[in-house]
Amino acid sequence: MKHLDAVLLGIVCLVWTTLAIMYATIPMIMMPTGFRVWGLGAVLFLVLTLLALLSRQRGPTDRR
C-alpha cells in the first residue's frame, strides 16, 4: 500500500476525534476538560496525516 503511513495516521486521528467527542458529550465519564486534550491531539494527528499525504504526492526531492 502506497500511503500506509497516512492511512494509519488517519485512523489514529479518527480515534482521538471520537474520544474527544465522547469526553465532551457523555457526562458519566466525568472528564470535562479531557476533550480539550483529545481534541488537540486529533488536530495534531490530522495535520500529520495531511503532511504525510502531501509529502507522498510531491515525491522525492532532487537535492543537487
C-alpha positions in Angstrom: 0.0 0.0 0.0 1.5 3.3 -1.1 0.0 5.6 1.6 0.1 3.2 4.6 1.6 5.8 6.9 -1.1 8.4 6.0 -3.8 5.8 6.5 -2.5 4.8 9.9 -2.2 8.4 11.0 -5.8 9.0 9.7 -7.1 6.1 11.8 -5.4 7.5 14.9 -6.9 10.9 14.1 -10.4 9.3 14.0 -9.9 7.5 17.3 -8.7 10.7 19.0 -11.6 12.7 17.5 -14.1 10.0 18.7 -12.7 10.1 22.2 -12.8 13.9 22.2 -16.5 13.9 21.2 -17.2 11.2 23.9 -15.5 13.3 26.6 -17.4 16.4 25.6 -20.8 14.8 25.4 -21.0 12.0 27.9 -21.3 13.3 31.5 -20.7 9.9 33.1 -17.1 9.9 32.0 -16.5 12.9 34.4 -13.6 14.4 32.5 -14.9 17.9 31.5 -11.5 19.2 30.3 -10.4 15.9 28.8 -12.0 16.8 25.4 -9.6 19.7 25.0 -6.5 17.4 25.3 -8.0 14.7 23.0 -9.3 17.4 20.6 -5.8 19.0 20.3 -4.3 15.5 19.7 -6.9 14.9 17.0 -5.9 18.2 15.3 -2.2 17.3 15.6 -2.8 13.9 14.0 -4.9 15.5 11.3 -2.0 17.8 10.4 0.4 14.9 10.4 -1.9 12.9 8.1 -2.1 15.8 5.7 1.7 16.3 5.7 2.2 12.6 5.1 -0.2 12.8 2.1 1.4 15.9 0.7 4.9 14.5 1.0 3.9 11.4 -0.9 2.3 13.5 -3.7 5.4 15.6 -4.1 7.7 12.6 -4.3 11.4 12.5 -3.5 13.2 15.9 -4.0 16.3 16.2 -6.1 19.0 17.8 -3.9 21.9 18.5 -6.1 
